């Protein structure tokens, strides 16, 4: 065979092999539905997208995200799930518990990765942490009642003489009773009393804080809840106006002006959720992917709020703080 004919044949073979290989390469643009009970949060969504990039995914090339947010109105969640189903998403990322519950109810045939879900077994989302058994998996926010004791200890460290602590909770939230039961046990151990004010919407905020002031509570504990999270800036402002040092179960409230928070790192949970999406898109079944619990915790303090309240933060507290917002 002549050299020119051989090179021509070789070139044709390479072209044919390249064409076959190109046909075998995945051309799918996977669609991820993102369902949030609260509002758009660039920091948390950025943590999720960072996790996807770390696993080799490129937004716009091999996956796209369709975002839907209930903005604190849980009644809109079923309709938002229907919209995502209509878009034929391959997986739904839902956060927190109410969104995950709505997705499971309205989209039983679509894999769901829940982020920051509380009491997933008690809320009927999974059969067990080790073997979820259905179409839901993900990362849990639940760490047991001990964490509420740590939150109350922080209040005592800031306000050594505090005995009566006000508690604000959304009574319509799925975890309301479980959280209050847990914090009640923690308070009893620390010799504290609790005064619960149940709130169903922002129209009840002022009355709740006025009632707490009349009862002369010495500090405030605010449960994590999507509705309360949407209005976190207003809650923080009311706490300062009523001179109430407040502890929250997540840092979003502290970023908005709350005094301090201790709990699982939200950005870590969102980043870790990407690993579940990666596995699901590669064929894994949610039923067989164990639900993980938090592994990274953070203490965040807002120094500006402490100054507004006239509180000198103990050096022992500041030494343990992961971040101080100046």
N, C-alpha and C positions, 0 to 999 in steps of 0.2 A: 504494500500500500504506500502510495506517495505521501510525503510529509504534509503537503497542503491538504490532501484528502483526509488524513488522520486528524489534523487540527480542526478541520471543518466538522468531521464526525464527532470529535470530542466536544466541540462547542455546542453542537446540536444536542448531545447527551446532557451537558450541563444545563442547557436551557430547558430541556424536557424535565430533568430532575427538579429544577427550581420551580417549574410550574406545578409539578405534583406536590412538592413541599408546601408551596403557597396555598394549595387547596386544603392541605392538612392543618395548617395553622389556624387557631381559633380567630374568627372574625367577629365574634359576638360582642356587642356592647351591652353588658349587664346593667339592668336597671335596679337601683336600690331605692326603696321607698323609706323616707325618714319621717316618722310620726312623733311629734312632740306635744305634750300636754300644755307646756308653757309657751314661751315666746322664742323667737329666733335668738340664738346665742352663738356668736362667732367663735368664742373661745372653745366651747365644747365641741362644736361641729368641726373646728379646726383640728382639735385633738384626734377626732375620729378619722379625718382625712389624712392626718399625719401617719396614723397607724396603718392606713391603707397604702400610703406611699412606701412605708418601711417594708411592706410585704410585696412590693413590686407592682402595685396597681397604679394606673395613671388616669386621673379623672379626665373624661372627654375622649379617651382612646379606647379603654376597655371597660369602663364603667361610668355611669352617670347617676346622680342623686336627685330624686324628686322630693322636695320638702313640703310638709304640711304641719301647721301649728294651730293648736286649739286656743292659744292665748288665755289659758285659765278657764275656758268654758268647756267643761267635760261633755256637755250635751252635744257638742259638734263632732266629737271623736268618731262615732259610727259613720257619719257622712264623709269624713276625711279618709277613713279607711276604704270606703267604697271608691273614692276617687283614685286612690293608689291601686286598688284591684283593677279598676278600669284601665289603668296605664300598663297593666300586665308586668308589674314589678316582679323581679326574681326573688327578692327577700325584703322584709320590712324590718327596719331598725326602729324600735319604739322605746320611748322614755317619758316619764318613769312608769310606775305601776298602772295608773289608770289607762295610759295609752297602750301598754302591753296587753291589758285585759280587753280593751276594745278591739285591738287587732286580732287577738286570739278568737274572739267571739264572731267577728265579721269576716275573717279571712282564714278559715280553718285549713285551707289547702296550700297556704303560702308559708314558707319558713319565716320565723320571727326571732329576731335577736333583741332581747330586752336589755336595757341599760339602767342600772340603778333601781332595780325592782325590789320592793320591800315584801318580806314574807311571801315569797313566790309559791310555797307549798300551801300555806293557809289560804291564799287568795285563789287557789285552783289553777295556777298557771302551769305547774309542773307536778309530777308524781313524787320526785325526789331530786336532790341536788346531783347525785351521782348518775341517775338515769331519768332525765326529764320525762321521757315517754310520750311526748306529743310533738307539736310543731313549734314549741317555744324553748329557747335556751338563752344564754347570755350571762351577764354579770350582775350579781345581786348587791344591793346596798345594805342588806340585813347583816348585822354583826352581833345580835343579841342585846339584852337589856343592859349589859355592863357599860356600854358606851354612854347611856343616859346618866349613869352615875358619875362618869368623868365630866360630863357637861355641867352637872350640878356642883361638882367639886371646883370647877373653874369659877363659877359664880361665887362660891364661898371664899375662894382665894382672893378675888377682887373685892368682895364685900364680906369680910370675916364675920360680921354679926348677923348676917341675913338668916331669917328663919322662915318667912312666908314668901313663897315664889309664885308669881303669876304664870300661868301656862296658856298660850294661845294656840288653838288648833282648829282645823277645818273639820267640823263634825260630819261633813258629807264625804270626806276622804276615806278610801278603803282601809287605811291603816290607823285611823284615828284612835279607835279603842285599844288596839294592841300597843300603840306607842304610849298612850296615857297609862295603861296598866303597868308597863315596864318602868316608866319614870316614877310612878307612884311607889313601886318597890324600892327604887333607888333612893327616893326622897326619905322614905321611912328609915332606911339604913343610916342616912346621914342626919337624922333628926330634924328634917325639914317638913314644912307643910306646903301643900299646893293649893292654889285657887285657879280652877279651870274656867276659861272663857271660850266657849265654842262660837266660831264665826263661820258663816256660810258665804259671805261676800263682803266686798269693800265697804258697802253701806253700813256695816255693823262695826267697823274699826273704831270709830270715835267713841261709841257707847261702851265698847269693851275696855278701852283704855281708861275712860272716866270711871268705870266700875272698879278697875284695879287700883286706881288712885284713891278712891273712897275707902277701899279695904286696906290701904297703906302697905301694899306688897313692897318688898325691898329689892326685888330683881325680877327678871322676866326670862322665860324659856319659850322659844318659838319653834314648833315642830316643822320639819320639812314637808312641804305640800305644794303642788303646782299652782294652786290659786294664790296662796300666800307668797309664793315665789314671784309671780307676776307683779304683785304689788309690794315687793320687798323694800323699795325706796321709801314708800309712804309709811310702812311699818317701822322702819328705822328712824324716820323723822319723828313719828309719834312717841317712840321710846325715849328719844332725847328730850322731847318737849315735856314728858312726864318724869324726867330724871330717873329713868329705869335702866340700869345696866342689863343688857340682854345677851343671852347666848343662843346660838342657832345651830342647827344640825348640818348646815352646809355653808360654804364660804361665799356663795353668791349674795347672801344677805349682808355679809361684811363688806364686800365690794361696793354694795349699795349704801353703806353708811351704818350698818349694824356694828356692835362693839366687838364681838368675837365669835368664833365657831370652832368646833372640833368634830371631825368626822372623816369618812373616807374621801380620798381625793377624787373629785369629779373628773378632772382631766385624765387621770389615770384610768378610770372606769371607761371613759369614752374611747381612749386609745386602745385599750384591751379588747373592746367590743369589735374592733376591726378584724381581729384574729378569727372571731366566730364567723363574720361575714365571709372572710377569705375561705374558710373551711366549707361553708355552706355552698358558695359559688363553685367550689371544686368537687361538689357531690356529697359532702357529709350530711347526715340526717340530724336535725336538731334533737330528736329523741335520744340520740346516742352521745351527745356532747354535754358533759357535765357542766352544771352552772357553777361559776366561780364566785367566791366571796371576796370582799375587799382585802387587799394586802398592803395598801399604802394609805396612811392617815396623815392629816395635817391640822395644825393649830394655827389659825390666822387671827390677828388682832388689828383693829383699826385705831391707830393712835390719835387721829383727829377726833374721833368720836369720844374716846376716853377724855381728851382735853375738854370737849364740849360738856361732858358730864361732870367735870371737875374731879376725875379719878386719877390717882397716881398708880400706874400699873406696877405691880410688884416685880422686882428684878428677877425673882425666881420664875415667874411666869414668862417674862420676856426671853429668858435664857432658853426656854423650851419651845418658843414660838418658831414656826417654820417661815412665817412671813409677817412683817409688820407693815401695814399700810400707813404711810406718813401723810 
